[in-house]
Each structure stands twice: as structure tokens, then as C-alpha cells.
Amino acid sequence: MRTDQILTRLERVFARLDREPERPAHLQTPQMSRHRVVLLGSTLAFYLAIVVAVLTTSWLVRLDWQIMFFRPYEQWPQLHAFLDYLVVLGQRGPTAVMVAAWLGWRSWRQHTLRPLITLGVALLLLNVTVGAVKLGLGRLGPHYATEIGSAELFAGGDIFPSGHTANAVVTWGILAYLASTGVTRRVLSIVSAVVSLSVGATTVYLGTHWVSDVLLGWSAGLLILLALPWFEPLIARTEAYVFDLRELLRRRAETGRMPAPVVSALTPLLSAGGKWKLRPVVAAGQPVPQSVPAGVAATAATSAAATTVAAVVAVHSSAPRATVHPAGRPHVIRSERTPVTPAGSRRPPHTDRATARGTAARPVAGG
């Protein structure tokens, strides 16, 4: 009884997964409002102020050194093991994979590529902007500092701004940016803010970044999120281009202008959740019939790949080839065949052997 209940629940789960994806009627797209423009301008001013403060070796650099000498990882060593795992939430590889998996599921369920394309654009902006400043200023980290009180700029380093902090802001903040309702957006904004603040503070605790690095990382990530609405037209054009390319591949598959292995590999991507099926043309103006009895449909679903390859191979042949059979010969009994003596044989001719056999002495009955 317990096993039957578990199987029933699993069947319901898979039935839910196999349902036809539905695209919401109204997907909320953030707009570049006046409020957002004000936030963007304020964040940009804060960003520039931090850069100037570090370049001029101001009070912010002195604060960096004071916290470095304080050595938080020695003050609270019991937190070290936990924070070593927490800082992973700011690493680009693991976080990008987790968020991309979730956004990929959303893209499939909603029949839209906007979540994945938006994530790609945000990560591209993050790599370009943060990477350029890192390499341009070349600041060394606390563990590699050479002169007390110095800003450690233009020394070949790459820690200003903090990449972990900026990546945490962008990667987790993109979930709030793509939220479909206002309540969900506010909740995810709070969660992403807590995660990004925790990651930034953890890098200071571990001694891998200065305080000014973390402040600039927060500002850099927030600037990218606030500027994303300006890239919405580009995201929409990219999505339209991908769908147009899919339609082109569908037509090429239906007309047989694509190799069979390629069609078999691309069929899951071109099917759009089962809304499209390959309809190859066998002859001019004669599409393959699609009506299948209900009893055969379930069996045919298990061999979809083999059916696709066979259909495309049929398209490539312009006309059915006639089967060529070798010309038949009358069957002759072996005893009726004419004996042939091979040329150069040392055996006597057939007739001599027959004569010799005919004249052989036989015992006479009663003799």
C-alpha cells in the first residue's frame, strides 16, 4: 500500500512536468523609470567617490589598513570554517550554474528566452566593467601588501573592486530583476541583498579584500542591475533572432536539406515542448500523414528518434528505387549436366573411365 502511494505521487509529479508549457499573458519588464535613473546616478557618484578616495590615499585607505591589522579571522576563529563555505556564494562558476539552471527551467515553462539572455548580458557586463577596472588599477590585496599606509595601486594586482561581491550582487539580484510579480521581486531583493552583504563582509573577514574593494564591488554590481532596462531592446532582438533561426532549421529539416544525424540531434530543441513535429515531404506535394491510432501513439513515442531518422532518409531519395534481381536459370539435375574435363588434366577422358568401368570383371552367379 505504501509503495502504491509513492508511485501515485511520482506519477502526478511527472504528469505535471509533462504538461504543455504555458507562457504568461503579461510578463513584467522593468522600465528605466525616473526613480531608477536617480538610483543609477547616485550609485555612479558613490562609485566614483570610492575610486577617487583610494587614488588619493585618503581616510578610506587608512581604514583599510586598520581593519587589516585587526585581523578579524584571528579575533573570531570559530567562524572561519563556516565562512569558507559561505564565500562560495560569490564565486562566478557555481553561482552562475545554479542560477542558469533555474532560469533555464523558467524559460522552458514560459516559452521565452528572456531570462537566460538577460543573465548572459548581465554576466557579460560584469566581466567587462569589473575586469577592466581590476586590470587598470592593479591593486594588491592585504596579504600581498608591501608598504604600510599605501593604496597598493598599479602593482600588478587584480582585487579592486571585489569580484566576489560584484558577482553576488549581479547573480542573485538577477532573480529579483526577472521576478514576475511585485511581491516576489521585493522578497528576492531582500534575499539577494543579504547574500551579497554577507559575501562582501566574509572577504574582509578572510583578509582577501580591503574594505574599499568590497564597497566598490557592491556599487559595480548595483550599477549593472540598474542599467539592465537599457539593454531590454537588445535582449528582445536577440530572442527574436533565435526563434527565427529555429524556424529556419525546422524548414530545412522538413524539406530534407539537413543530414539525418543532425535532425535527430536537434529534434528535442526544435520541438518546442511537443508543439512541432517533423513533417517531411516524401513526394512533391504529398506530406506524410500524421494521423496515428490512439493505441499506436504510445508505442510510437518510444521510438521517436528512429522514426525521425527514417523519415529524413526517405526525403533524400527523390524516387523509389526498383529492386534489381539477377536473371533466373533453369534448374538442372546434377546427373544430367555435361561432364567437363579440365584442360591439362592427367586423368583419362570421361569416356575411357566409363569404358573401363563397363568392362570390369564381375563375379558370375552360381560360378
Secondary structure, DSSP 8 states (H G I E B T S, - for coil): -HHHHHHHHHHHHHHHHTS-----S--------HHHHHHHHHHHHHHHHHHHHHHTT-HHHHHHHHHHHH-HHHH-GGGHHHHHHHGGGG-HHHHHHHHHHHHHHHHHHHT--HHHHHHHHHHHHHHHHHHHHHHHH----GGG--STT----SSS---SS-HHHHHHHHHHHHHHHT-SSHHHHHHHHHHHHHHHHHHHHHHHHHTSS-HHHHHHHHHHHHHHHHHGGGGHHHHHHHHHHHHHHHHHHHHHHHTT-S-HHHHHHHHHHHSTTTT-----EEETTEE------HHHHHHHHHTHHHHHHHHHHHHH-SS--------------GGGS-----TT--S--HHHHHHHHHT-----TT-
